Amino acid sequence: MKAVRFHEFGHSDVLRLEQLDDAPPGPGQVSIRIRASALNHLDVDVREGTSRFPVNLPHTLGVEVAGDIEGVGEGVEGFAAGDRVNPYIMDPCGDCRYCRTGRESLCLAAGFISFTTGGGYAEKLTCGARQLVRIPDNVSYEDAAALQVAFATSWHMLFTRAGLRAGESVMINSVGSGIGSAAVQLAKQAGAFVIGNASSQEKLDRARELGMDIGIDHKTENVVERVMEVTDGKGVDVVYEHVGGELFQAGLDALTKDGRLVICGGHSGEVVPFDIIPFFRAQKSVIGSFVYTKTEVEKCFELASHGRIKPLVHKSFPLEDAAEAMDTMERREHFGKLLLTP
Ligand SMILES: [Zn+2]
C-alpha cells in the first residue's frame, strides 16, 4: 500500500509518498481500505514535533478516516468485509477506572489512531474492531471523514463538559474552523443563542448560513464590547474556546456571572496571562476538554443521517498532494475540512 510518511520533523517538504507492506489484521483487528481521510491542525504540530505527544519516526499522519473493511482478524464479531466504517480515534483499554465509568476519553492506557496504529494519510489502516463506528448508508465517505473530530469534539465540549442547555447563549471562537463551524450547528440544534467570531466577513457569512445569530469580526471589532451589546450587558453563559492567545482572555471577559469557558486547544498562544480577580469574583469556570467518547461519535452520525447537521468539506486532494493539502490548511483560508481521497 501507499502511505505518506515523514522521517524527520519539519515543514511539509518532509512528507514522502512511500510503498509499504500491508499490515494484516491481528486478533480482534480489521484492516480498512481508506476512501477518505481528513486533515486536522494537530497533524501540523505532530509533523513539526511540537505536539507534546510521543511520536515514533517514521510516522504516518491522519487521525480520522472513512472506508470499507477489507480484512477481518481472528475473533472479530459483528463486522465483515465490505462494511463502511469510521474508526473511533481512541483505542481505550476498557478496564481502567475511567473506562469503567463511561469516561473513556480519560483512559489511562489508550491507543490513538496514527500514534499506535498506521495513520490516515495512506491507502489502508489496521485498527481494533472495537473502535469501529458504522457509517450510515446515506452519509458519504467524504462527509464521514469530515465528521468525527469536528462534531464529536464539539458535542463533548458543548454538552458533556460545559452542559449547554436550550435558551442559553454561547460564543463560539473562530467559527471558520472545523470544530467552530460544527459547534455553530450543534449549539443551534440545542436551542442556544449563538454568537460567533472569525477573522473575516466571508467566514461570518458562511457561519450565518449554518445558524449563527450574531457574528463578530475579531480583527476589526472589540469582541467583549460586542458580546455585552448583544446580551444587554450580561455576557454569555458559555464560551467555546479552542484558539488560545488573546481570544482566551476575551472569552473569560465575555462570560456572564457563573459562566463557563470550555477549552480544547490553544494554537494562537498556549501559555497566556490570566486575570484572577474578576474571574473568581464573578464565580466563573474554565473547563478542559479532550477528545470525546465513541457514543458521542455515534450520536453525531445519527444527526448527520437525519440531515440535522452537515459536515463541511472544503476540498479533497489525492494522496500524492498531501503536502499541498497541509500547506492549504496552514494558510487558514479554507472553510470546512480538507480531505485526502486515495
Ligand atoms: Zn481505560
Residues whose N, C-alpha, C, O or C-beta is under 5 A from the ligand:
A	BS01	ZN	P92 C93 G94 D95 C96 C99 C107 L108 A109
